């Protein structure tokens, strides 16, 4: 009789252990599933790199486009490895200020990114965007593969024949080379410094026009 009661008393403990095991197994499987999903998502992402004047502007615009995971300010196309902002600003390194964009092609296509590119800067002024003058501010598309090169060349030709810009487009199309990330204080510059003079005078009006002209391509949080 004592043995029987002892066995009965063990049942709640065994039941608790079994339930705990099931919960733990479920959590492990869910974590594995999440990791797999994250890996799959990262594998479907593509990259694009554009120079269109000051990278503060370029980054601010593309950060608002749906399907874009990130837009990172950086330097590309020059000869000096890992240059500083001061070196690039001298105009002597051959670099262009760029935004390197990571995007989901199932949400936004490379062609659509180029459409935003052509509409949000002046691709007809060589080595200049407004008051920003120098080769570091040149209009340039750095392609990551031959497919992007082909798409960019066709997009340029199509845009040049349209009535979007009166003067000929002088945008350069070249393979991505010698890319490096800009200093931390350049990242998310507009978001972190909305009241700065350059942001108020140059970036804010550009974003206002962009949001009006490209409302169909904006992230939901920008529309709100």
ChimeraX commands (.cxc) that place a marker at each C-alpha (Angstrom):
marker #1 position 0.00,0.00,0.00 radius 0.5
marker #1 position 2.83,2.35,0.83 radius 0.5
marker #1 position 4.58,1.47,-2.42 radius 0.5
marker #1 position 1.40,2.14,-4.43 radius 0.5
marker #1 position 0.97,5.64,-2.90 radius 0.5
marker #1 position 4.61,6.40,-3.58 radius 0.5
marker #1 position 4.16,5.59,-7.24 radius 0.5
marker #1 position 1.04,7.76,-7.44 radius 0.5
marker #1 position 2.89,10.68,-5.86 radius 0.5
marker #1 position 5.51,10.43,-8.59 radius 0.5
marker #1 position 2.95,10.98,-11.39 radius 0.5
marker #1 position 2.69,14.82,-11.13 radius 0.5
marker #1 position 6.47,15.10,-11.23 radius 0.5
marker #1 position 6.75,12.87,-14.27 radius 0.5
marker #1 position 3.94,14.76,-15.98 radius 0.5
marker #1 position 5.68,18.09,-15.30 radius 0.5
marker #1 position 8.95,16.73,-16.72 radius 0.5
marker #1 position 7.18,15.51,-19.86 radius 0.5
marker #1 position 5.42,18.82,-20.42 radius 0.5
marker #1 position 8.67,20.74,-19.86 radius 0.5
marker #1 position 10.40,18.54,-22.42 radius 0.5
marker #1 position 7.68,19.20,-25.00 radius 0.5
marker #1 position 7.84,22.97,-24.42 radius 0.5
marker #1 position 11.63,23.00,-24.62 radius 0.5
marker #1 position 11.62,20.95,-27.81 radius 0.5
marker #1 position 9.05,23.27,-29.36 radius 0.5
marker #1 position 11.16,26.33,-28.47 radius 0.5
marker #1 position 14.27,24.75,-29.99 radius 0.5
marker #1 position 12.42,23.89,-33.20 radius 0.5
marker #1 position 11.00,27.41,-33.39 radius 0.5
marker #1 position 14.46,28.94,-32.92 radius 0.5
marker #1 position 15.85,26.68,-35.64 radius 0.5
marker #1 position 12.98,27.70,-37.90 radius 0.5
marker #1 position 13.63,31.39,-37.23 radius 0.5
marker #1 position 17.33,30.96,-37.94 radius 0.5
marker #1 position 16.52,29.18,-41.19 radius 0.5
marker #1 position 14.10,31.95,-42.19 radius 0.5
marker #1 position 16.67,34.64,-41.40 radius 0.5
marker #1 position 19.26,32.80,-43.48 radius 0.5
marker #1 position 16.85,32.41,-46.35 radius 0.5
marker #1 position 15.91,36.09,-46.21 radius 0.5
marker #1 position 19.54,37.18,-46.23 radius 0.5
marker #1 position 20.19,34.95,-49.24 radius 0.5
marker #1 position 17.39,36.59,-51.22 radius 0.5
marker #1 position 18.72,40.10,-50.63 radius 0.5
marker #1 position 20.66,41.97,-53.32 radius 0.5
marker #1 position 22.84,45.08,-53.27 radius 0.5
marker #1 position 23.05,48.26,-55.32 radius 0.5
marker #1 position 25.50,51.14,-55.01 radius 0.5
marker #1 position 24.76,54.68,-56.20 radius 0.5
marker #1 position 26.58,57.99,-56.10 radius 0.5
marker #1 position 24.32,61.02,-56.51 radius 0.5
marker #1 position 25.93,63.89,-54.69 radius 0.5
marker #1 position 26.25,64.08,-50.91 radius 0.5
marker #1 position 25.68,60.62,-49.45 radius 0.5
marker #1 position 23.58,62.12,-46.66 radius 0.5
marker #1 position 20.91,62.88,-49.27 radius 0.5
marker #1 position 21.16,59.58,-51.11 radius 0.5
marker #1 position 20.97,57.55,-47.92 radius 0.5
marker #1 position 17.99,59.54,-46.60 radius 0.5
marker #1 position 16.00,59.00,-49.80 radius 0.5
marker #1 position 16.59,55.28,-50.20 radius 0.5
marker #1 position 16.02,54.53,-46.52 radius 0.5
marker #1 position 12.36,55.42,-47.14 radius 0.5
marker #1 position 11.86,53.04,-50.08 radius 0.5
marker #1 position 9.94,49.83,-49.41 radius 0.5
marker #1 position 11.92,46.63,-49.72 radius 0.5
marker #1 position 15.16,48.28,-48.67 radius 0.5
marker #1 position 16.78,46.74,-45.63 radius 0.5
marker #1 position 19.56,49.31,-45.31 radius 0.5
marker #1 position 21.33,52.17,-47.05 radius 0.5
marker #1 position 24.89,52.66,-45.86 radius 0.5
marker #1 position 26.99,55.77,-46.54 radius 0.5
marker #1 position 30.40,54.97,-47.96 radius 0.5
marker #1 position 33.09,55.63,-50.54 radius 0.5
marker #1 position 33.77,53.80,-53.81 radius 0.5
marker #1 position 35.75,53.94,-57.03 radius 0.5
marker #1 position 38.92,55.57,-55.78 radius 0.5
marker #1 position 42.51,54.44,-55.51 radius 0.5
marker #1 position 43.23,54.96,-51.81 radius 0.5
marker #1 position 42.13,52.05,-49.59 radius 0.5
marker #1 position 39.88,52.92,-46.62 radius 0.5
marker #1 position 39.99,56.70,-47.08 radius 0.5
marker #1 position 38.78,59.18,-44.51 radius 0.5
marker #1 position 36.06,61.71,-45.17 radius 0.5
marker #1 position 38.66,64.47,-45.18 radius 0.5
marker #1 position 40.71,62.68,-47.82 radius 0.5
marker #1 position 37.69,62.04,-50.06 radius 0.5
marker #1 position 36.51,65.64,-49.62 radius 0.5
marker #1 position 39.79,66.85,-51.09 radius 0.5
marker #1 position 38.67,65.47,-54.45 radius 0.5
marker #1 position 42.08,63.90,-54.96 radius 0.5
marker #1 position 41.39,60.24,-54.13 radius 0.5
marker #1 position 39.05,59.44,-57.03 radius 0.5
marker #1 position 36.32,58.23,-54.71 radius 0.5
marker #1 position 32.64,59.06,-54.94 radius 0.5
marker #1 position 30.37,59.42,-51.97 radius 0.5
marker #1 position 27.87,56.58,-52.29 radius 0.5
marker #1 position 25.03,54.76,-50.61 radius 0.5
marker #1 position 25.29,50.99,-50.66 radius 0.5
marker #1 position 21.77,49.61,-50.63 radius 0.5
marker #1 position 20.62,46.18,-49.49 radius 0.5
marker #1 position 17.18,45.38,-50.92 radius 0.5
marker #1 position 14.65,42.61,-51.39 radius 0.5
marker #1 position 14.11,42.16,-55.16 radius 0.5
marker #1 position 10.74,40.50,-54.52 radius 0.5
marker #1 position 9.51,43.83,-53.10 radius 0.5
marker #1 position 11.48,46.44,-55.06 radius 0.5
marker #1 position 13.32,45.81,-58.34 radius 0.5
marker #1 position 16.67,47.17,-59.43 radius 0.5
marker #1 position 14.87,48.99,-62.26 radius 0.5
marker #1 position 12.65,50.76,-59.72 radius 0.5
marker #1 position 15.69,51.76,-57.66 radius 0.5
marker #1 position 17.17,53.31,-60.79 radius 0.5
marker #1 position 13.93,55.21,-61.39 radius 0.5
marker #1 position 14.28,56.73,-57.92 radius 0.5
marker #1 position 17.94,57.44,-58.65 radius 0.5
marker #1 position 17.20,59.38,-61.86 radius 0.5
marker #1 position 14.45,61.44,-60.25 radius 0.5
marker #1 position 16.15,62.43,-56.99 radius 0.5
marker #1 position 19.34,64.08,-58.22 radius 0.5
marker #1 position 20.54,65.91,-61.33 radius 0.5
marker #1 position 22.41,63.40,-63.51 radius 0.5
marker #1 position 23.28,66.04,-66.11 radius 0.5
marker #1 position 25.83,68.05,-64.10 radius 0.5
marker #1 position 29.33,66.56,-64.13 radius 0.5
marker #1 position 31.03,66.37,-60.73 radius 0.5
marker #1 position 28.41,68.55,-59.15 radius 0.5
marker #1 position 25.11,68.52,-57.25 radius 0.5
marker #1 position 23.95,72.02,-56.44 radius 0.5
marker #1 position 26.52,73.68,-54.21 radius 0.5
marker #1 position 28.42,70.40,-53.73 radius 0.5
marker #1 position 31.23,70.48,-56.27 radius 0.5
marker #1 position 33.97,67.94,-56.96 radius 0.5
marker #1 position 34.44,64.41,-58.37 radius 0.5
marker #1 position 33.38,62.96,-55.02 radius 0.5
marker #1 position 29.87,64.24,-55.80 radius 0.5
marker #1 position 29.65,62.78,-59.30 radius 0.5
marker #1 position 26.63,60.91,-60.58 radius 0.5
marker #1 position 27.62,57.25,-60.81 radius 0.5
marker #1 position 26.13,53.78,-60.80 radius 0.5
marker #1 position 28.48,51.13,-59.44 radius 0.5
marker #1 position 27.18,47.81,-60.69 radius 0.5
marker #1 position 27.67,44.59,-58.73 radius 0.5
marker #1 position 27.30,42.18,-61.66 radius 0.5
marker #1 position 26.82,42.09,-65.42 radius 0.5
marker #1 position 23.04,41.95,-65.11 radius 0.5
marker #1 position 23.01,45.22,-63.19 radius 0.5
marker #1 position 25.33,46.76,-65.77 radius 0.5
marker #1 position 22.97,45.82,-68.59 radius 0.5
marker #1 position 19.92,47.11,-66.73 radius 0.5
marker #1 position 21.69,50.36,-65.80 radius 0.5
marker #1 position 22.80,51.04,-69.39 radius 0.5
marker #1 position 19.30,50.46,-70.74 radius 0.5
marker #1 position 17.78,52.60,-67.99 radius 0.5
marker #1 position 20.20,55.44,-68.72 radius 0.5
marker #1 position 19.45,55.32,-72.44 radius 0.5
marker #1 position 15.70,55.27,-71.81 radius 0.5
marker #1 position 15.87,58.15,-69.34 radius 0.5
marker #1 position 18.13,60.19,-71.60 radius 0.5
marker #1 position 15.58,59.91,-74.40 radius 0.5
marker #1 position 12.72,60.93,-72.15 radius 0.5
marker #1 position 11.79,64.48,-71.19 radius 0.5
marker #1 position 12.83,64.05,-67.56 radius 0.5
marker #1 position 16.02,66.08,-68.07 radius 0.5
marker #1 position 16.61,68.67,-70.77 radius 0.5
marker #1 position 20.40,68.26,-70.83 radius 0.5
marker #1 position 22.29,65.03,-71.64 radius 0.5
marker #1 position 22.89,62.62,-68.77 radius 0.5
marker #1 position 26.54,62.33,-67.74 radius 0.5
marker #1 position 26.15,59.55,-65.16 radius 0.5
marker #1 position 29.04,57.09,-65.10 radius 0.5
marker #1 position 28.41,53.33,-65.04 radius 0.5
marker #1 position 31.29,51.28,-63.71 radius 0.5
marker #1 position 31.98,48.13,-61.68 radius 0.5
marker #1 position 32.02,48.51,-57.93 radius 0.5
marker #1 position 35.58,48.84,-56.71 radius 0.5
marker #1 position 37.44,49.85,-53.56 radius 0.5
marker #1 position 34.30,50.29,-51.50 radius 0.5
marker #1 position 34.53,51.16,-47.82 radius 0.5
marker #1 position 32.01,52.24,-45.20 radius 0.5
marker #1 position 32.06,55.89,-44.15 radius 0.5
marker #1 position 32.62,56.99,-40.57 radius 0.5
marker #1 position 29.85,56.30,-38.05 radius 0.5
marker #1 position 28.75,59.92,-37.77 radius 0.5
marker #1 position 27.76,59.87,-41.46 radius 0.5
marker #1 position 25.35,56.97,-41.01 radius 0.5
marker #1 position 21.65,57.89,-40.76 radius 0.5
marker #1 position 22.79,61.49,-40.78 radius 0.5
marker #1 position 19.43,63.06,-41.58 radius 0.5
marker #1 position 17.59,60.95,-39.04 radius 0.5
marker #1 position 20.10,61.84,-36.34 radius 0.5
marker #1 position 20.48,65.53,-37.29 radius 0.5
marker #1 position 17.13,66.71,-38.73 radius 0.5
marker #1 position 17.65,70.26,-37.49 radius 0.5
marker #1 position 21.12,70.71,-38.97 radius 0.5
marker #1 position 21.38,73.45,-41.59 radius 0.5
marker #1 position 22.16,71.15,-44.52 radius 0.5
marker #1 position 19.34,68.82,-43.56 radius 0.5
marker #1 position 16.82,71.65,-43.37 radius 0.5
marker #1 position 17.89,73.44,-46.53 radius 0.5
marker #1 position 18.79,70.53,-48.84 radius 0.5
marker #1 position 17.58,67.16,-47.62 radius 0.5
marker #1 position 14.16,68.03,-46.17 radius 0.5
marker #1 position 12.83,69.65,-49.39 radius 0.5
marker #1 position 14.19,66.75,-51.44 radius 0.5
marker #1 position 12.45,64.22,-49.21 radius 0.5
marker #1 position 9.19,66.16,-49.34 radius 0.5
marker #1 position 9.20,66.09,-53.15 radius 0.5
marker #1 position 10.26,62.45,-53.22 radius 0.5
marker #1 position 7.45,61.40,-50.89 radius 0.5
marker #1 position 4.93,63.19,-53.10 radius 0.5
marker #1 position 6.23,61.79,-56.41 radius 0.5
marker #1 position 6.93,58.26,-55.18 radius 0.5
marker #1 position 4.23,57.60,-52.60 radius 0.5
marker #1 position 3.65,54.18,-54.19 radius 0.5
marker #1 position 7.20,53.11,-53.29 radius 0.5
marker #1 position 7.32,54.34,-49.69 radius 0.5
marker #1 position 7.59,52.13,-46.63 radius 0.5
marker #1 position 4.39,52.01,-44.58 radius 0.5
marker #1 position 6.01,53.76,-41.62 radius 0.5
marker #1 position 6.89,56.74,-43.88 radius 0.5
marker #1 position 3.30,57.04,-45.09 radius 0.5
marker #1 position 1.96,57.19,-41.53 radius 0.5
marker link #1:1,2 radius 0.2
marker link #1:2,3 radius 0.2
marker link #1:3,4 radius 0.2
marker link #1:4,5 radius 0.2
marker link #1:5,6 radius 0.2
marker link #1:6,7 radius 0.2
marker link #1:7,8 radius 0.2
marker link #1:8,9 radius 0.2
marker link #1:9,10 radius 0.2
marker link #1:10,11 radius 0.2
marker link #1:11,12 radius 0.2
marker link #1:12,13 radius 0.2
marker link #1:13,14 radius 0.2
marker link #1:14,15 radius 0.2
marker link #1:15,16 radius 0.2
marker link #1:16,17 radius 0.2
marker link #1:17,18 radius 0.2
marker link #1:18,19 radius 0.2
marker link #1:19,20 radius 0.2
marker link #1:20,21 radius 0.2
marker link #1:21,22 radius 0.2
marker link #1:22,23 radius 0.2
marker link #1:23,24 radius 0.2
marker link #1:24,25 radius 0.2
marker link #1:25,26 radius 0.2
marker link #1:26,27 radius 0.2
marker link #1:27,28 radius 0.2
marker link #1:28,29 radius 0.2
marker link #1:29,30 radius 0.2
marker link #1:30,31 radius 0.2
marker link #1:31,32 radius 0.2
marker link #1:32,33 radius 0.2
marker link #1:33,34 radius 0.2
marker link #1:34,35 radius 0.2
marker link #1:35,36 radius 0.2
marker link #1:36,37 radius 0.2
marker link #1:37,38 radius 0.2
marker link #1:38,39 radius 0.2
marker link #1:39,40 radius 0.2
marker link #1:40,41 radius 0.2
marker link #1:41,42 radius 0.2
marker link #1:42,43 radius 0.2
marker link #1:43,44 radius 0.2
marker link #1:44,45 radius 0.2
marker link #1:45,46 radius 0.2
marker link #1:46,47 radius 0.2
marker link #1:47,48 radius 0.2
marker link #1:48,49 radius 0.2
marker link #1:49,50 radius 0.2
marker link #1:50,51 radius 0.2
marker link #1:51,52 radius 0.2
marker link #1:52,53 radius 0.2
marker link #1:53,54 radius 0.2
marker link #1:54,55 radius 0.2
marker link #1:55,56 radius 0.2
marker link #1:56,57 radius 0.2
marker link #1:57,58 radius 0.2
marker link #1:58,59 radius 0.2
marker link #1:59,60 radius 0.2
marker link #1:60,61 radius 0.2
marker link #1:61,62 radius 0.2
marker link #1:62,63 radius 0.2
marker link #1:63,64 radius 0.2
marker link #1:64,65 radius 0.2
marker link #1:65,66 radius 0.2
marker link #1:66,67 radius 0.2
marker link #1:67,68 radius 0.2
marker link #1:68,69 radius 0.2
marker link #1:69,70 radius 0.2
marker link #1:70,71 radius 0.2
marker link #1:71,72 radius 0.2
marker link #1:72,73 radius 0.2
marker link #1:73,74 radius 0.2
marker link #1:74,75 radius 0.2
marker link #1:75,76 radius 0.2
marker link #1:76,77 radius 0.2
marker link #1:77,78 radius 0.2
marker link #1:78,79 radius 0.2
marker link #1:79,80 radius 0.2
marker link #1:80,81 radius 0.2
marker link #1:81,82 radius 0.2
marker link #1:82,83 radius 0.2
marker link #1:83,84 radius 0.2
marker link #1:84,85 radius 0.2
marker link #1:85,86 radius 0.2
marker link #1:86,87 radius 0.2
marker link #1:87,88 radius 0.2
marker link #1:88,89 radius 0.2
marker link #1:89,90 radius 0.2
marker link #1:90,91 radius 0.2
marker link #1:91,92 radius 0.2
marker link #1:92,93 radius 0.2
marker link #1:93,94 radius 0.2
marker link #1:94,95 radius 0.2
marker link #1:95,96 radius 0.2
marker link #1:96,97 radius 0.2
marker link #1:97,98 radius 0.2
marker link #1:98,99 radius 0.2
marker link #1:99,100 radius 0.2
marker link #1:100,101 radius 0.2
marker link #1:101,102 radius 0.2
marker link #1:102,103 radius 0.2
marker link #1:103,104 radius 0.2
marker link #1:104,105 radius 0.2
marker link #1:105,106 radius 0.2
marker link #1:106,107 radius 0.2
marker link #1:107,108 radius 0.2
marker link #1:108,109 radius 0.2
marker link #1:109,110 radius 0.2
marker link #1:110,111 radius 0.2
marker link #1:111,112 radius 0.2
marker link #1:112,113 radius 0.2
marker link #1:113,114 radius 0.2
marker link #1:114,115 radius 0.2
marker link #1:115,116 radius 0.2
marker link #1:116,117 radius 0.2
marker link #1:117,118 radius 0.2
marker link #1:118,119 radius 0.2
marker link #1:119,120 radius 0.2
marker link #1:120,121 radius 0.2
marker link #1:121,122 radius 0.2
marker link #1:122,123 radius 0.2
marker link #1:123,124 radius 0.2
marker link #1:124,125 radius 0.2
marker link #1:125,126 radius 0.2
marker link #1:126,127 radius 0.2
marker link #1:127,128 radius 0.2
marker link #1:128,129 radius 0.2
marker link #1:129,130 radius 0.2
marker link #1:130,131 radius 0.2
marker link #1:131,132 radius 0.2
marker link #1:132,133 radius 0.2
marker link #1:133,134 radius 0.2
marker link #1:134,135 radius 0.2
marker link #1:135,136 radius 0.2
marker link #1:136,137 radius 0.2
marker link #1:137,138 radius 0.2
marker link #1:138,139 radius 0.2
marker link #1:139,140 radius 0.2
marker link #1:140,141 radius 0.2
marker link #1:141,142 radius 0.2
marker link #1:142,143 radius 0.2
marker link #1:143,144 radius 0.2
marker link #1:144,145 radius 0.2
marker link #1:145,146 radius 0.2
marker link #1:146,147 radius 0.2
marker link #1:147,148 radius 0.2
marker link #1:148,149 radius 0.2
marker link #1:149,150 radius 0.2
marker link #1:150,151 radius 0.2
marker link #1:151,152 radius 0.2
marker link #1:152,153 radius 0.2
marker link #1:153,154 radius 0.2
marker link #1:154,155 radius 0.2
marker link #1:155,156 radius 0.2
marker link #1:156,157 radius 0.2
marker link #1:157,158 radius 0.2
marker link #1:158,159 radius 0.2
marker link #1:159,160 radius 0.2
marker link #1:160,161 radius 0.2
marker link #1:161,162 radius 0.2
marker link #1:162,163 radius 0.2
marker link #1:163,164 radius 0.2
marker link #1:164,165 radius 0.2
marker link #1:165,166 radius 0.2
marker link #1:166,167 radius 0.2
marker link #1:167,168 radius 0.2
marker link #1:168,169 radius 0.2
marker link #1:169,170 radius 0.2
marker link #1:170,171 radius 0.2
marker link #1:171,172 radius 0.2
marker link #1:172,173 radius 0.2
marker link #1:173,174 radius 0.2
marker link #1:174,175 radius 0.2
marker link #1:175,176 radius 0.2
marker link #1:176,177 radius 0.2
marker link #1:177,178 radius 0.2
marker link #1:178,179 radius 0.2
marker link #1:179,180 radius 0.2
marker link #1:180,181 radius 0.2
marker link #1:181,182 radius 0.2
marker link #1:182,183 radius 0.2
marker link #1:183,184 radius 0.2
marker link #1:184,185 radius 0.2
marker link #1:185,186 radius 0.2
marker link #1:186,187 radius 0.2
marker link #1:187,188 radius 0.2
marker link #1:188,189 radius 0.2
marker link #1:189,190 radius 0.2
marker link #1:190,191 radius 0.2
marker link #1:191,192 radius 0.2
marker link #1:192,193 radius 0.2
marker link #1:193,194 radius 0.2
marker link #1:194,195 radius 0.2
marker link #1:195,196 radius 0.2
marker link #1:196,197 radius 0.2
marker link #1:197,198 radius 0.2
marker link #1:198,199 radius 0.2
marker link #1:199,200 radius 0.2
marker link #1:200,201 radius 0.2
marker link #1:201,202 radius 0.2
marker link #1:202,203 radius 0.2
marker link #1:203,204 radius 0.2
marker link #1:204,205 radius 0.2
marker link #1:205,206 radius 0.2
marker link #1:206,207 radius 0.2
marker link #1:207,208 radius 0.2
marker link #1:208,209 radius 0.2
marker link #1:209,210 radius 0.2
marker link #1:210,211 radius 0.2
marker link #1:211,212 radius 0.2
marker link #1:212,213 radius 0.2
marker link #1:213,214 radius 0.2
marker link #1:214,215 radius 0.2
marker link #1:215,216 radius 0.2
marker link #1:216,217 radius 0.2
marker link #1:217,218 radius 0.2
marker link #1:218,219 radius 0.2
marker link #1:219,220 radius 0.2
marker link #1:220,221 radius 0.2
marker link #1:221,222 radius 0.2
marker link #1:222,223 radius 0.2
marker link #1:223,224 radius 0.2
view
